[in-house]
Amino acid sequence: MPQIEKDYVSTGKVKYIFRDFPLESLHQNAFKAAQAGRCAGEQGKFWEMHDQLYANQQALSPEDLAGYAQKVGLEVPLFKQCLESGHYDEAIRKDIADAQGAGLTGTPSFFLGMTGADGTPVKVLRTIKGAQAYTAFKSAIDSLLTGQ
């Protein structure tokens, strides 16, 4: 991801959008972790929390989440209030439904597509499933950017 960020996202060639797809069948606290990411985002620390959650996938209890919130510099009481509110439940469930509707069954998964010059919605042209090497992304992205 850091190389994709450097070569494509920060140069404006690619827009990266993250969507939630918590796999509760594999991780009982996955949904709560998705909430934690969104709540951290309220304080401008989504990616920092994201990194903590992915580095600690087997430790996602509410106590663990509060510890990560403190570690990334969040105002913990505000974070806990958000986490307990269920404020993002509907949005996360929509992301899950969208992923399932697109045929996804696992993470990570990536959709590559194009938007129209007039701002029309993204048309998915390629899907990359699973953790792949940078070269797989580079090849797919470059082929879309050059129209091949």
Secondary structure per residue as TSV (DSSP state, phi and psi in degrees):
chain	resnum	aa	ss	phi	psi
A	1	M	-	360.0	-40.4
A	2	P	H	-59.3	-36.7
A	3	Q	H	-71.7	-38.3
A	4	I	H	-63.7	-43.0
A	5	E	I	-57.1	-48.6
A	6	K	I	-65.3	-48.4
A	7	D	I	-79.4	-29.3
A	8	Y	I	-122.7	-48.0
A	9	V	I	-73.1	-51.4
A	10	S	T	-69.0	-19.0
A	11	T	T	-87.2	-6.9
A	12	G	T	84.8	5.2
A	13	K	S	-76.4	-28.1
A	14	V	-	-135.6	142.0
A	15	K	-	-107.7	128.2
A	16	Y	-	-104.8	125.0
A	17	I	-	-123.1	128.2
A	18	F	-	-98.8	133.9
A	19	R	-	-124.9	149.4
A	20	D	-	-82.1	139.0
A	21	F	-	-148.1	66.8
A	22	P	-	-68.4	126.1
A	23	L	-	-95.5	85.6
A	24	E	T	-65.6	-23.4
A	25	S	T	-68.7	-22.3
A	26	L	T	-102.7	-31.3
A	27	H	-	-133.7	107.2
A	28	Q	T	-60.5	-24.6
A	29	N	T	-104.1	16.6
A	30	A	H	-61.9	-41.1
A	31	F	H	-63.8	-43.2
A	32	K	H	-64.0	-35.3
A	33	A	H	-66.0	-38.7
A	34	A	H	-62.3	-41.0
A	35	Q	H	-60.9	-41.5
A	36	A	H	-60.6	-41.0
A	37	G	H	-61.3	-45.4
A	38	R	H	-66.8	-40.0
A	39	C	H	-65.5	-37.9
A	40	A	H	-64.3	-35.3
A	41	G	H	-60.6	-30.9
A	42	E	H	-60.1	-26.4
A	43	Q	T	-105.5	15.1
A	44	G	T	75.8	22.7
A	45	K	-	-127.8	34.1
A	46	F	H	-58.0	-52.3
A	47	W	H	-67.6	-33.6
A	48	E	H	-64.7	-42.6
A	49	M	H	-68.3	-42.7
A	50	H	H	-50.0	-49.1
A	51	D	H	-63.5	-39.3
A	52	Q	H	-63.9	-44.1
A	53	L	H	-64.2	-43.2
A	54	Y	H	-72.1	-28.8
A	55	A	H	-77.1	-16.0
A	56	N	T	-132.3	49.5
A	57	Q	T	-64.3	-19.3
A	58	Q	T	-95.3	1.8
A	59	A	-	-131.0	80.3
A	60	L	-	-125.3	28.7
A	61	S	S	-69.4	163.1
A	62	P	H	-55.0	-36.0
A	63	E	H	-67.0	-41.1
A	64	D	H	-61.6	-44.1
A	65	L	H	-61.9	-41.0
A	66	A	H	-64.3	-37.5
A	67	G	H	-63.6	-41.5
A	68	Y	H	-66.8	-36.7
A	69	A	H	-59.7	-44.1
A	70	Q	H	-65.8	-43.0
A	71	K	H	-60.9	-37.1
A	72	V	T	-88.9	1.2
A	73	G	T	89.7	27.2
A	74	L	-	-84.0	158.3
A	75	E	-	-77.7	101.9
A	76	V	H	-58.7	-43.5
A	77	P	H	-59.3	-41.0
A	78	L	H	-65.2	-40.8
A	79	F	H	-60.5	-48.4
A	80	K	H	-62.6	-40.6
A	81	Q	H	-60.3	-45.3
A	82	C	H	-62.3	-46.2
A	83	L	H	-60.3	-38.7
A	84	E	H	-80.0	-17.6
A	85	S	H	-74.9	-25.1
A	86	G	T	72.8	15.7
A	87	H	T	-54.4	-34.8
A	88	Y	T	-100.5	4.1
A	89	D	H	-54.7	-48.8
A	90	E	H	-63.3	-42.6
A	91	A	H	-65.4	-39.4
A	92	I	H	-67.4	-41.9
A	93	R	H	-62.6	-35.3
A	94	K	H	-65.2	-43.5
A	95	D	H	-59.4	-41.4
A	96	I	H	-62.4	-47.3
A	97	A	H	-61.4	-42.0
A	98	D	H	-62.1	-43.3
A	99	A	H	-63.3	-46.2
A	100	Q	H	-63.9	-39.2
A	101	G	H	-63.4	-27.3
A	102	A	T	-87.4	1.8
A	103	G	T	86.9	12.1
A	104	L	-	-77.9	143.6
A	105	T	-	-128.7	-6.2
A	106	G	S	-153.8	173.6
A	107	T	S	-127.3	154.7
A	108	P	S	-78.4	154.2
A	109	S	E	-139.5	145.0
A	110	F	E	-133.6	133.5
A	111	F	E	-105.1	131.5
A	112	L	E	-114.3	132.8
A	113	G	E	-159.7	-173.3
A	114	M	E	-130.0	147.7
A	115	T	-	-102.3	152.6
A	116	G	-	-72.4	157.5
A	117	A	T	-58.6	-27.0
A	118	D	T	-87.2	8.7
A	119	G	-	84.8	13.3
A	120	T	-	-60.4	156.8
A	121	P	-	-58.0	159.7
A	122	V	-	-61.7	133.1
A	123	K	E	-104.1	115.3
A	124	V	E	-71.5	126.5
A	125	L	E	-113.8	-24.7
A	126	R	E	-145.0	150.2
A	127	T	E	-127.1	133.3
A	128	I	E	-116.9	119.5
A	129	K	E	-108.4	137.8
A	130	G	S	86.2	169.6
A	131	A	S	-75.4	115.3
A	132	Q	-	-117.8	161.1
A	133	A	-	-70.5	158.0
A	134	Y	H	-53.7	-38.3
A	135	T	H	-60.9	-33.1
A	136	A	H	-66.4	-42.0
A	137	F	H	-69.0	-44.3
A	138	K	H	-58.3	-46.5
A	139	S	H	-60.9	-47.3
A	140	A	H	-66.8	-44.2
A	141	I	H	-66.2	-47.0
A	142	D	H	-61.2	-37.9
A	143	S	H	-67.4	-34.8
A	144	L	H	-70.9	-40.1
A	145	L	H	-67.9	-30.8
A	146	T	T	-93.9	-2.3
A	147	G	T	76.2	23.0
A	148	Q	-	-99.9	360.0
